[in-house]
Amino acid sequence: MKSHSRHGFLFVACILPLVGGCAALESPGGPLLSNLTGGKSEAAVDEEAVPASQTVVVELYRENGLAGRVRVPVKPGMVVQDVLEGCGAMDQFSRMTIKLKRRVDGSQGYLPITAVYDHGRNAVRPESNYAIRPGDFLVITEDTATSTDDMVQQMFGPLGL
């Protein structure tokens, strides 16, 4: 009888989080959202201390939409990797896509530039780790692909499946 109650307890302990759904689990974006909305993170900009013209705007997107927007002060020699570390994106996203939008002098548009994040090295690839200029705009989107997705893509990608 003891083994039945023990198995029943294990069954309930394993199934209970599944029945509760995602709301029962802590969201990995919780700390990020609190840093972006409630309190100031280390990278957050004091509105009066640093003029907007000397910052880079970073928008962070999760699968369900905009997770937050942060302004990071631009420092000499700053590159995309530095912005990711400064805004906390590397702590929150294990995989991501990075789009850098740079204002084109003399026009109203932006020049779209893609920076490639290597999730295996946890760093932006050196050939796409671009210098940051004041007024740049970074759009960082969480990539929800898994290692299994990578393996399937690698096996069946050339076949077009």
C-alpha positions in Angstrom: 0.0 0.0 0.0 2.9 2.3 0.7 4.2 2.0 -2.8 0.8 3.0 -4.2 0.7 6.1 -2.1 4.3 7.0 -3.0 3.6 6.6 -6.7 0.4 8.6 -6.3 2.3 11.4 -4.6 5.0 11.4 -7.3 2.3 11.5 -10.0 0.5 14.5 -8.4 3.8 16.3 -7.8 4.8 15.9 -11.5 1.4 16.6 -13.0 0.3 19.5 -10.8 2.6 22.1 -12.4 1.4 21.0 -15.9 -2.3 21.4 -14.9 -1.6 24.9 -13.4 -0.2 26.0 -16.8 2.4 28.6 -17.4 0.9 30.9 -14.8 2.2 28.6 -12.1 5.8 28.9 -13.2 7.9 32.0 -12.8 8.3 33.9 -16.0 11.9 34.2 -17.2 11.0 37.8 -18.3 9.9 38.8 -14.8 13.2 40.4 -13.7 13.6 42.1 -17.1 10.1 43.6 -17.0 10.6 44.9 -13.5 13.9 46.5 -14.5 12.3 48.1 -17.5 9.1 49.3 -16.0 9.4 49.6 -12.2 12.9 50.2 -11.1 15.9 51.5 -12.9 18.5 49.0 -14.0 22.2 49.8 -14.1 21.9 50.6 -17.8 18.8 52.8 -17.4 19.4 56.4 -18.3 18.6 59.3 -15.9 16.5 61.5 -18.2 18.2 64.7 -17.0 21.8 63.5 -16.7 22.2 62.1 -20.3 20.6 63.8 -23.3 18.6 61.6 -25.6 21.1 62.5 -28.4 23.8 60.6 -26.6 22.0 57.3 -26.1 21.0 54.2 -28.1 17.4 53.0 -27.8 17.0 49.3 -27.2 13.6 47.5 -27.8 13.3 44.0 -26.4 10.7 41.7 -27.8 9.5 38.3 -26.5 7.3 35.9 -28.4 4.2 37.7 -27.3 5.3 41.2 -28.2 7.2 44.1 -26.8 8.8 43.3 -23.4 10.3 46.8 -22.9 12.3 49.7 -24.1 15.5 51.0 -22.6 17.9 53.9 -23.4 21.6 53.0 -22.9 24.2 55.8 -22.8 26.7 55.6 -25.6 30.4 55.4 -24.6 33.4 55.7 -26.8 34.3 52.4 -28.5 31.0 50.9 -27.7 29.8 47.9 -29.9 26.6 45.9 -30.1 27.9 43.3 -27.5 28.3 46.2 -25.0 24.7 47.3 -25.5 23.5 43.7 -25.0 25.4 43.5 -21.7 24.3 47.0 -20.6 20.6 46.4 -21.1 20.5 42.9 -19.7 19.4 41.2 -22.9 22.1 38.5 -22.5 20.8 37.6 -19.1 17.2 37.2 -20.3 17.5 35.7 -23.8 19.6 32.6 -24.5 19.0 33.1 -28.3 18.1 36.3 -30.1 18.0 38.1 -33.3 19.5 41.6 -33.4 18.5 44.4 -35.9 20.5 47.6 -35.7 18.7 50.6 -37.3 21.0 53.5 -38.1 19.7 56.9 -39.2 21.0 57.9 -42.6 22.4 61.4 -42.8 20.2 63.7 -44.9 17.2 61.4 -45.0 14.2 60.4 -42.9 15.0 56.7 -43.1 17.0 54.1 -41.2 19.7 51.8 -42.6 18.8 48.3 -41.5 21.9 46.3 -40.3 21.8 42.7 -38.9 24.1 41.6 -36.1 24.4 37.9 -35.6 24.3 36.5 -32.1 26.1 33.2 -31.6 24.2 31.4 -28.8 27.0 28.7 -28.5 29.6 31.4 -27.6 27.1 33.7 -25.9 28.4 36.6 -27.9 27.8 38.6 -31.1 29.9 37.3 -33.9 32.9 39.5 -34.4 32.2 40.2 -38.1 28.8 41.7 -37.2 29.7 43.4 -33.8 29.2 46.9 -35.2 30.2 50.1 -33.6 27.4 52.0 -31.9 26.6 55.6 -32.6 24.4 58.0 -30.7 20.9 57.8 -32.0 21.1 54.2 -33.1 18.1 51.9 -32.5 18.5 48.2 -31.6 15.6 45.8 -31.9 16.4 42.6 -30.0 13.9 39.7 -30.5 14.0 36.5 -28.5 14.6 33.5 -30.7 12.5 30.6 -29.3 14.3 27.9 -31.4 15.8 24.9 -29.5 18.7 22.6 -30.1 16.2 20.1 -31.5 15.1 22.7 -34.0 18.7 23.2 -35.0 19.3 19.5 -35.5 16.1 19.1 -37.6 17.0 22.1 -39.7 20.5 20.8 -40.2 19.3 17.3 -41.2 16.3 18.3 -43.4 17.1 21.9 -44.4 18.9 21.0 -47.7 15.9 18.8 -48.6 13.5 21.7 -48.3 11.3 20.0 -45.8 
